[in-house]
Amino acid sequence: EYFRGDRKFTVFITQNSAGELNDWILDYLKNQDTAINYFKETVKSVFKNAVKTGAIKKETKVFHNPAADNTSKILYGINKWANDNGVDIVLHLHFNDYPGRAYDMPGKYSGFAIYIPDDQLPNYRASSEIAKSIRQELKKNQTESNFLKEKDIIIEDQQLIAVGSNASRDGVSILLEYGYIYEPEFANKAERTRALQQLAKQTYAGVKNFFEEAR
C-alpha cells in the first residue's frame, strides 16, 4: 500500500494475500509457456558455457534447496516478464525457517538477511545499492541475521532464480528474508499485523530513499 500510494511508483503484485498467483501473471505464464521454456533453457545454456570458458566463476555461498520444476518455471517467467516490460525493481518477500525444528518450538536462528545477484551478474550493481538502502531502514527496528553464512546480511548469490541466476534478469532483483517464522513478532497473531506493517513501511522507505539520494 505504501508503493501504491506513491504516484512515482507503478506496482505489480504476483501473489494475493492467500499466497496464490494473481490472474494477470497466471495468464502470462500460460500464454507464454513456450517462450518461457525457451528463455529458461537459453540463459542456462549461455551461463553454463560462460562458466566452462572461464568467463564466469561458479560460486556457492549459501546452500539453497533446488526449486521445484513448477516453481522454477514461474520464477523464470517472472524474470522474463520483468525484462520484457522494462521493470526496474523486482522484490521477493520471504520468511525463513529452521529445518528439522518441532512445529511448536523456535529454531536456532533469527533476524533478517537480503539476497542480491552475484557481482558477476549484470544486475548486481544497482541491486546492491538499493539493498544497502533497504538494510539501513530495516535495521532501525529489526535484528540482523545471526546465521553465520548470512553474517554479511547482504548476500551475493549466483543460484537464486529470484535474483537473476544464469543472468536471467536485466534490472534490480532482491530477495528479502524478513526473519524466521517462529520469531515472536511473526508467530504471535496479536503482533503479526503490526510487524508486517512495519516491514512494509521500512522496505518502501529504503527504496524511496535510494532514489531521493540519487538525485
CORMOVEN-V916424 format. One record per run of one state. SS is the DSSP state (helix for helix, strand for strand, loop for the rest). FROM is the first residue (numbers start at 1). LEN is the number of residues. If there is no record, write none. Layout:
<<SS/FROM/LEN> <SS/FROM/LEN>>
This chain:
<<loop/1/14> <strand/15/1> <loop/16/5> <strand/21/1> <loop/22/1> <helix/23/9> <loop/32/1> <helix/33/21> <loop/54/15> <helix/69/16> <loop/85/4> <strand/89/8> <loop/97/15> <strand/112/6> <loop/118/6> <helix/124/15> <loop/139/5> <strand/144/1> <loop/145/3> <helix/148/3> <loop/151/3> <strand/154/4> <loop/158/3> <helix/161/3> <loop/164/1> <helix/165/3> <loop/168/4> <strand/172/9> <loop/181/3> <helix/184/4> <loop/188/1> <helix/189/25> <loop/214/2>>
